[in-house]
Amino acid sequence: MAKALGVAVIDFLTPQELAKILKVSKACVSKWKQQGLLPYYEFGGCVRFSKTEIEQWISECYHPGPLTTHQVTRVKE
């Protein structure tokens, strides 16, 4: 995070930018925000998302599959 005049500067994303990154609709981003699933900031009616907080949110949403690559065995045909 950069600092300007001794104050931390947050890299913000608009709802449209976040939707594009996540490859979902803007309506989906809005729904997730309203459901309390996404961390966000609101400034005078303008909604913004912290890029760092969204990256953390994405990592927390990760669910590994039941098998990892070293557990997969080939079946002989």
C-alpha positions in Angstrom: 0.0 0.0 0.0 1.5 3.4 -1.0 1.5 6.4 1.2 0.8 9.9 0.2 1.5 12.7 2.7 1.9 10.1 5.5 -1.6 8.7 4.8 -2.1 5.2 3.4 -3.5 5.2 -0.1 -5.9 2.4 -0.9 -6.1 1.1 -4.4 -9.9 1.1 -5.0 -11.9 -0.8 -7.6 -15.3 0.3 -8.9 -18.2 -2.3 -9.0 -17.7 -2.5 -12.8 -14.0 -3.2 -12.4 -14.6 -5.8 -9.8 -17.2 -7.5 -11.9 -14.8 -7.7 -14.8 -12.0 -9.2 -12.6 -14.3 -11.8 -11.1 -15.9 -12.5 -14.5 -19.4 -11.9 -13.1 -22.1 -9.4 -13.8 -22.3 -6.0 -12.0 -25.6 -7.2 -10.6 -23.9 -10.2 -9.1 -21.3 -7.9 -7.4 -24.2 -5.7 -6.1 -26.1 -8.7 -4.8 -23.0 -10.1 -3.0 -22.4 -6.6 -1.5 -26.0 -6.4 -0.3 -25.7 -9.8 1.3 -22.7 -8.8 3.2 -20.4 -11.2 1.3 -18.0 -8.5 -0.1 -16.0 -5.9 1.9 -16.6 -2.4 0.6 -16.4 1.3 1.2 -19.1 3.9 0.4 -18.3 7.5 -0.1 -21.2 9.8 -0.7 -23.2 7.0 -2.4 -20.2 5.8 -4.5 -19.3 2.2 -3.7 -15.6 1.1 -3.9 -13.8 -2.1 -3.1 -10.2 -2.3 -1.7 -8.1 -4.3 -4.1 -6.1 -5.7 -1.2 -9.3 -6.7 0.7 -10.8 -8.3 -2.4 -7.6 -10.3 -3.0 -7.9 -11.6 0.7 -11.6 -12.3 0.2 -10.8 -14.3 -3.0 -8.1 -16.4 -1.1 -10.6 -17.1 1.6 -13.2 -18.3 -0.9 -10.8 -21.0 -2.2 -12.0 -24.6 -1.7 -9.6 -27.3 -2.8 -11.0 -30.3 -4.5 -11.1 -33.7 -2.7 -8.1 -34.9 -4.5 -4.7 -33.2 -5.1 -2.5 -34.0 -8.0 -0.3 -36.4 -6.1 -3.3 -38.5 -4.9 -4.6 -39.1 -8.4 -3.7 -42.5 -9.9 -4.1 -43.6 -13.4 -6.6 -46.2 -14.2 -5.4 -48.8 -16.8 -7.7 -49.2 -19.7 
